[in-house]
């Protein structure tokens, strides 16, 4: 096992959970570590701007140590798991302070190589770095996001880590909630909204809510893992900088309880149309569409019907019906929809008929050259004839609130040439974007996929054409939904 003179190695007290495809025993984090990772040294100079008031700063590392500025959190610890001790020959993990950071002098690094033992079973080895609360727990109820900068480099011919897991642990409830970002070879600043976090799927539900966990938070963890075959290895060099937990912004937009986001709010008119006069230059209309309906909104003329399936086997839309005006709710802010995406059944060849039974969606064009409803396309394509260049408008992402009942949603960003298989938020690593209501903020770096394509094209925000909220079909059951999209903001900041 290798070591580094600038850092102490901590092998975590993590149990093996070989039956899972993504594995960490959160319960074992209750045990206090024997050592702490990181370094001490002389203070650095420079650094980033001061965080906003109330922000929890978990490390800008400018003092050349691995200790968060918030004194309630301990030095960062780093670890390997599965195995957690006696790493096989050639495997290692270390966590030095490195220079430079992201627009700063220093950053925290995690360097590793892990090997799946050739024992004829899946071990799911991985590594992580974490900070634990020293005061029992910290109440994060008033916070809604974690922001950090990162850079990942694959260091040899081992497998690369494609996504970085971030978790908030609450050991008193014996659970944790996780979010994910796609790793980037260039320095990237990511924002993960806590509303997008969920319990790990390899464990049974704890019965506790995200809000309950945030109120009793006692750890923040960054973790990387690849599902390996016997004898395979995974490796990398990850740098982290400017780690912050930010408070929920005050409500200043009308008293509806939502958390407005920085950027350019856009509000449709009484007919559900953006006229292009908004500061973001968005021009288009809201539309509703589904697999039972044609591009123009005609019933019994969509992909599901044309494939020979009965209406009862296709997705249903209660409101608003395709081809009819899509008007806001009485508040003027909510675009609401109700229906059910059908269960996917087999086609004549015996394969799941995803191409025909793909679900229902609502959404809007960004640059409709000839007015509402232009070139509706197929498979939910509300593709406008013009591209919207987000970069030219200073737009770095997309934010909104979703209220109501929704459990299977992709937030899709169709671009030129990707109408039928658009990229979506978390699409490079996840089947869905979200499973619950909340406030969401999505940066372009976290839009990718779709996961079901082996080699999807790179997402290009300079050629955006539409944004869609797609309730996907499920092979196990029908998926009813009733939700509203509110407080849309074209983000302009990091």
KABEL-V828929 format. One record per residue. N is the residue number from 0. SS is DSSP state (hx for helix, st for strand, lp for the rest). PHI is phi in radians with two decimals (none if undefined). D_FIRST is the distance of its C-alpha to the first C-alpha in whole Angstrom. Layout:
N:SS:PHI:D_FIRST ; N:SS:PHI:D_FIRST
This chain:
0:lp:none:0 ; 1:lp:-1.51:4 ; 2:lp:-2.30:7 ; 3:st:-2.35:10 ; 4:lp:-1.14:13 ; 5:lp:-1.68:15 ; 6:st:-2.65:14 ; 7:lp:-1.79:12 ; 8:lp:-1.48:9 ; 9:lp:-2.08:12 ; 10:lp:-1.60:11 ; 11:lp:-1.23:14 ; 12:lp:-1.53:17 ; 13:lp:-2.03:18 ; 14:lp:-1.44:20 ; 15:lp:-1.33:19 ; 16:lp:-2.31:23 ; 17:lp:-1.20:23 ; 18:lp:-1.41:26 ; 19:lp:-1.83:26 ; 20:lp:-1.52:26 ; 21:lp:-2.55:24 ; 22:lp:-2.37:22 ; 23:lp:-2.66:21 ; 24:lp:-1.51:23 ; 25:hx:-1.13:25 ; 26:hx:-1.01:26 ; 27:hx:-1.23:23 ; 28:hx:-1.21:23 ; 29:hx:-1.15:25 ; 30:lp:-1.32:23 ; 31:lp:-1.20:22 ; 32:lp:-1.28:19 ; 33:lp:-1.42:17 ; 34:lp:-2.43:16 ; 35:lp:-2.14:17 ; 36:lp:-1.48:15 ; 37:lp:1.80:17 ; 38:lp:-2.44:19 ; 39:lp:-2.19:22 ; 40:lp:3.11:24 ; 41:lp:-1.36:28 ; 42:lp:-1.21:30 ; 43:lp:-1.54:30 ; 44:lp:-2.18:33 ; 45:lp:1.37:35 ; 46:lp:2.00:34 ; 47:lp:-1.67:35 ; 48:lp:-1.12:38 ; 49:lp:-1.10:39 ; 50:lp:-1.23:38 ; 51:lp:-1.07:41 ; 52:lp:-0.97:43 ; 53:lp:1.53:41 ; 54:lp:-1.19:38 ; 55:st:-1.58:34 ; 56:st:-1.60:32 ; 57:lp:-1.73:29 ; 58:lp:2.46:27 ; 59:lp:-1.92:29 ; 60:lp:1.10:26 ; 61:lp:-1.32:29 ; 62:lp:-1.57:28 ; 63:lp:1.11:25 ; 64:lp:-2.26:23 ; 65:lp:-1.73:21 ; 66:lp:-1.77:24 ; 67:lp:-1.06:27 ; 68:lp:-1.17:31 ; 69:lp:-1.27:32 ; 70:lp:-1.23:31 ; 71:lp:-1.33:31 ; 72:st:-1.94:28 ; 73:lp:-1.50:25 ; 74:lp:-0.86:22 ; 75:lp:-1.09:20 ; 76:st:-2.01:17 ; 77:st:-2.19:14 ; 78:st:-2.78:12 ; 79:st:-2.10:11 ; 80:st:-2.49:14 ; 81:lp:0.99:15 ; 82:lp:-1.54:12 ; 83:lp:-1.70:12 ; 84:lp:-2.38:10 ; 85:lp:0.92:8 ; 86:lp:-1.04:7 ; 87:lp:-1.13:8 ; 88:lp:-0.94:7 ; 89:lp:1.64:7 ; 90:lp:-1.58:7 ; 91:st:-2.84:6 ; 92:st:-2.61:8 ; 93:st:-2.62:10 ; 94:lp:-2.51:14 ; 95:lp:-1.50:15 ; 96:st:-1.47:19 ; 97:st:-2.13:21 ; 98:lp:-2.31:24 ; 99:lp:-1.48:26 ; 100:lp:-1.67:27 ; 101:lp:-1.57:29 ; 102:lp:0.95:33 ; 103:lp:-2.71:31 ; 104:lp:-1.38:29 ; 105:lp:-2.39:26 ; 106:st:-2.55:24 ; 107:st:-1.65:20 ; 108:st:-1.95:18 ; 109:st:-2.34:15 ; 110:st:-1.97:13 ; 111:st:-2.81:11 ; 112:st:-2.54:11 ; 113:st:-2.12:11 ; 114:st:-2.30:13 ; 115:lp:-1.36:16 ; 116:lp:-1.02:15 ; 117:lp:-1.34:18 ; 118:lp:-2.10:20 ; 119:lp:1.12:23 ; 120:lp:-2.63:23 ; 121:lp:-1.45:22 ; 122:lp:-1.78:19 ; 123:lp:0.98:19 ; 124:lp:-1.22:15 ; 125:st:-2.79:15 ; 126:st:-2.44:14 ; 127:st:-2.82:16 ; 128:st:-2.42:18 ; 129:st:-2.61:20 ; 130:st:-2.18:23 ; 131:st:-1.86:25 ; 132:st:-1.31:28 ; 133:lp:-1.62:29 ; 134:lp:-1.91:33 ; 135:lp:1.68:32 ; 136:lp:-2.76:33 ; 137:st:-2.14:35 ; 138:lp:-1.44:38 ; 139:lp:-1.78:37 ; 140:lp:-1.04:41 ; 141:lp:-1.55:42 ; 142:st:-2.03:39 ; 143:st:-2.30:39 ; 144:st:-2.80:36 ; 145:st:-2.06:33 ; 146:st:-2.13:32 ; 147:st:-2.82:30 ; 148:st:-1.87:29 ; 149:st:-2.59:26 ; 150:st:-2.55:25 ; 151:st:-2.18:22 ; 152:st:-2.22:21 ; 153:lp:-1.34:20 ; 154:lp:-1.72:17 ; 155:lp:-2.74:18 ; 156:lp:-1.57:20 ; 157:lp:-1.31:18 ; 158:st:-1.19:20 ; 159:lp:-1.56:21 ; 160:lp:-1.54:21 ; 161:lp:-1.60:25 ; 162:st:-2.46:25 ; 163:st:-1.91:24 ; 164:st:-1.60:25 ; 165:st:-2.20:26 ; 166:st:-2.29:27 ; 167:st:-1.92:29 ; 168:st:-1.70:28 ; 169:st:-2.44:31 ; 170:hx:-1.10:30 ; 171:hx:-1.08:33 ; 172:hx:-1.77:34 ; 173:lp:0.97:31 ; 174:st:-2.68:31 ; 175:st:-2.72:30 ; 176:st:-2.21:31 ; 177:st:-2.15:30 ; 178:st:-2.31:30 ; 179:st:-2.44:29 ; 180:st:-2.28:29 ; 181:st:-1.37:29 ; 182:lp:-1.20:26 ; 183:lp:-2.24:28 ; 184:lp:-1.30:27 ; 185:lp:-1.93:29 ; 186:lp:-0.99:29 ; 187:st:-2.35:31 ; 188:st:-1.71:32 ; 189:st:-2.02:32 ; 190:st:-2.12:34 ; 191:st:-1.97:34 ; 192:st:-1.33:37 ; 193:hx:-1.05:36 ; 194:hx:-1.11:39 ; 195:hx:-1.58:37 ; 196:lp:-1.36:34 ; 197:st:-2.52:34 ; 198:lp:-1.18:33 ; 199:lp:-1.10:30 ; 200:lp:-1.37:32 ; 201:lp:-1.42:29 ; 202:lp:-2.07:31 ; 203:lp:-1.15:34 ; 204:lp:-0.99:36 ; 205:lp:-1.42:36 ; 206:lp:1.57:40 ; 207:lp:-1.72:39 ; 208:lp:-1.67:40 ; 209:hx:-1.02:38 ; 210:hx:-1.05:40 ; 211:hx:-1.13:39 ; 212:hx:-1.19:36 ; 213:hx:-1.07:36 ; 214:hx:-1.22:38 ; 215:lp:-2.21:35 ; 216:st:-1.16:32 ; 217:lp:-2.35:29 ; 218:st:-2.79:26 ; 219:st:-2.23:26 ; 220:st:-2.22:23 ; 221:st:-2.01:22 ; 222:st:-2.46:20 ; 223:st:-2.20:19 ; 224:st:-2.70:19 ; 225:lp:-2.23:20 ; 226:lp:-1.35:22 ; 227:lp:-1.87:20 ; 228:lp:-1.60:22 ; 229:lp:-0.88:20 ; 230:lp:1.47:17 ; 231:lp:-1.32:18 ; 232:st:-2.19:15 ; 233:st:-2.34:16 ; 234:st:-2.66:15 ; 235:st:2.94:16 ; 236:st:-2.27:17 ; 237:st:-1.98:19 ; 238:st:-1.98:21 ; 239:st:-2.15:23 ; 240:st:-2.66:26 ; 241:st:0.89:30 ; 242:st:-1.49:29 ; 243:st:-2.37:32 ; 244:st:-1.89:34 ; 245:st:-1.85:37 ; 246:st:-1.26:41 ; 247:lp:-1.15:43 ; 248:lp:-1.08:46 ; 249:lp:-1.16:49 ; 250:lp:-1.39:52 ; 251:lp:-2.18:54 ; 252:lp:-2.04:56 ; 253:lp:2.35:58 ; 254:lp:1.32:57 ; 255:lp:-1.66:56 ; 256:lp:1.50:52 ; 257:lp:-1.47:50 ; 258:lp:-1.90:48 ; 259:lp:-1.14:49 ; 260:lp:-1.88:46 ; 261:lp:-1.19:47 ; 262:lp:2.51:48 ; 263:st:-1.99:51 ; 264:st:-1.17:53 ; 265:lp:-2.21:55 ; 266:lp:-2.23:58 ; 267:lp:-1.27:60 ; 268:lp:-1.41:64 ; 269:lp:-1.15:66 ; 270:lp:-1.82:65 ; 271:lp:1.34:62 ; 272:st:-2.02:62 ; 273:st:-1.66:60 ; 274:st:-1.59:62 ; 275:lp:1.55:60 ; 276:lp:-1.44:62 ; 277:lp:-1.20:58 ; 278:lp:-1.13:56 ; 279:lp:-1.50:54 ; 280:lp:1.25:56 ; 281:lp:-1.40:56 ; 282:st:-2.31:59 ; 283:st:3.00:59 ; 284:st:-2.29:60 ; 285:st:-1.29:58 ; 286:st:-2.41:58 ; 287:st:-2.08:58 ; 288:st:-2.71:57 ; 289:st:-2.84:56 ; 290:lp:-1.28:56 ; 291:lp:-1.54:59 ; 292:st:-1.93:61 ; 293:lp:-1.32:62 ; 294:lp:-1.07:61 ; 295:lp:-1.57:64 ; 296:lp:1.74:64 ; 297:lp:-1.28:66 ; 298:st:-1.24:65 ; 299:lp:1.02:65 ; 300:lp:-2.40:64 ; 301:lp:-1.60:60 ; 302:hx:-1.00:57 ; 303:hx:-1.14:57 ; 304:hx:-1.16:61 ; 305:hx:-1.16:61 ; 306:lp:-1.44:59 ; 307:lp:1.67:61 ; 308:lp:-1.48:60 ; 309:lp:-1.32:62 ; 310:hx:-0.98:62 ; 311:hx:-1.19:61 ; 312:hx:-1.70:58 ; 313:lp:-1.83:57 ; 314:lp:-1.29:56 ; 315:st:-2.10:58 ; 316:st:-2.12:59 ; 317:st:-1.52:61 ; 318:st:-2.83:61 ; 319:lp:-1.37:62 ; 320:lp:-1.21:63 ; 321:lp:-0.95:62 ; 322:lp:1.48:65 ; 323:lp:-1.91:66 ; 324:lp:-1.02:66 ; 325:lp:-1.88:62 ; 326:lp:-1.76:63 ; 327:lp:-1.15:61 ; 328:lp:-1.23:62 ; 329:lp:-0.99:64 ; 330:lp:-1.27:62 ; 331:lp:1.43:62 ; 332:lp:-1.92:58 ; 333:lp:-1.74:57 ; 334:st:-1.86:57 ; 335:st:-1.94:57 ; 336:st:-2.59:57 ; 337:st:-2.43:57 ; 338:st:2.98:56 ; 339:st:-2.69:54 ; 340:st:-1.47:52 ; 341:lp:-1.29:53 ; 342:st:-1.26:51 ; 343:lp:-1.29:50 ; 344:lp:-2.06:51 ; 345:st:-1.43:51 ; 346:lp:-1.53:54 ; 347:lp:-1.12:56 ; 348:lp:-1.52:53 ; 349:lp:1.53:51 ; 350:lp:-1.74:48 ; 351:st:-1.00:48 ; 352:lp:-1.57:50 ; 353:lp:-1.12:48 ; 354:lp:-1.13:50 ; 355:lp:-1.67:53 ; 356:lp:-1.89:52 ; 357:lp:-1.88:50 ; 358:st:1.93:51 ; 359:st:-2.26:53 ; 360:st:-2.74:52 ; 361:st:-2.22:54 ; 362:st:3.02:53 ; 363:st:-2.57:55 ; 364:st:-1.33:55 ; 365:lp:-1.87:54 ; 366:st:-2.61:56 ; 367:lp:-1.39:59 ; 368:lp:-1.21:62 ; 369:lp:-2.01:65 ; 370:lp:1.72:64 ; 371:lp:-1.03:63 ; 372:lp:1.43:62 ; 373:lp:-1.12:62 ; 374:lp:0.82:61 ; 375:lp:-1.09:59 ; 376:lp:1.27:57 ; 377:lp:-2.21:56 ; 378:lp:0.91:53 ; 379:lp:1.36:53 ; 380:lp:-1.33:54 ; 381:lp:-1.77:55 ; 382:lp:-1.27:55 ; 383:lp:-1.38:57 ; 384:lp:-1.41:58 ; 385:lp:-1.97:57 ; 386:lp:-1.49:53 ; 387:st:-1.92:52 ; 388:lp:-1.58:50 ; 389:lp:-1.08:48 ; 390:lp:-1.10:46 ; 391:lp:-1.12:50 ; 392:lp:-1.63:51 ; 393:lp:1.26:48 ; 394:lp:-1.64:46 ; 395:lp:-1.90:43 ; 396:st:3.06:43 ; 397:st:-2.54:45 ; 398:st:-2.35:45 ; 399:st:-2.92:47 ; 400:st:-1.92:48 ; 401:st:-2.19:48 ; 402:st:-2.14:50 ; 403:st:1.93:52 ; 404:st:-2.07:50 ; 405:lp:-2.71:48 ; 406:lp:-2.21:45 ; 407:lp:-2.46:44 ; 408:st:-2.40:44 ; 409:st:-1.85:43 ; 410:st:-1.71:44 ; 411:st:-1.77:44 ; 412:st:-2.20:45 ; 413:st:-1.32:47 ; 414:st:-2.13:48 ; 415:lp:-0.94:50 ; 416:lp:1.52:49 ; 417:lp:-2.11:47 ; 418:lp:-1.00:50 ; 419:lp:-1.49:49 ; 420:lp:-2.37:45 ; 421:lp:-1.31:44 ; 422:st:-1.19:41 ; 423:st:-2.53:40 ; 424:st:-1.06:38 ; 425:lp:1.22:35 ; 426:lp:-1.23:36 ; 427:lp:-1.29:33 ; 428:lp:-2.28:31 ; 429:lp:-2.22:34 ; 430:lp:-1.30:37 ; 431:lp:-2.22:39 ; 432:lp:-1.48:39 ; 433:st:-2.76:40 ; 434:lp:-2.26:41 ; 435:lp:-2.64:43 ; 436:lp:-1.13:45 ; 437:st:2.66:44 ; 438:st:-1.74:44 ; 439:st:-2.23:42 ; 440:st:-2.24:41 ; 441:st:-2.24:40 ; 442:st:-1.69:38 ; 443:hx:-1.04:39 ; 444:hx:-1.09:35 ; 445:hx:-1.78:35 ; 446:st:-1.78:37 ; 447:st:-2.91:37 ; 448:lp:1.35:37 ; 449:lp:-1.31:39 ; 450:lp:-1.01:36 ; 451:lp:-1.35:38 ; 452:lp:-1.67:39 ; 453:lp:-1.16:36 ; 454:lp:-2.39:37 ; 455:lp:-1.21:39 ; 456:lp:-1.19:40 ; 457:lp:-1.13:38 ; 458:lp:-1.23:40 ; 459:lp:-2.13:43 ; 460:hx:-1.24:44 ; 461:hx:-1.46:47 ; 462:hx:-2.21:48 ; 463:st:-1.16:48 ; 464:st:-2.23:51 ; 465:st:-2.73:51 ; 466:st:-2.11:49 ; 467:st:-2.26:49 ; 468:st:-1.99:48 ; 469:st:-1.93:48 ; 470:st:-1.44:48 ; 471:st:-1.38:46 ; 472:lp:-1.32:48 ; 473:st:-2.07:46 ; 474:lp:-1.26:46 ; 475:lp:-1.78:46 ; 476:lp:-2.89:49 ; 477:lp:-1.24:51 ; 478:st:-2.06:50 ; 479:st:-1.29:52 ; 480:st:-2.68:52 ; 481:st:-2.77:54 ; 482:st:-2.51:53 ; 483:st:-2.25:53 ; 484:st:-1.73:52 ; 485:st:-2.32:53 ; 486:st:0.93:52 ; 487:st:-1.30:51 ; 488:st:-2.35:49 ; 489:st:-1.50:48 ; 490:st:-1.22:45 ; 491:lp:-2.18:45 ; 492:lp:-1.94:43 ; 493:lp:-1.19:39
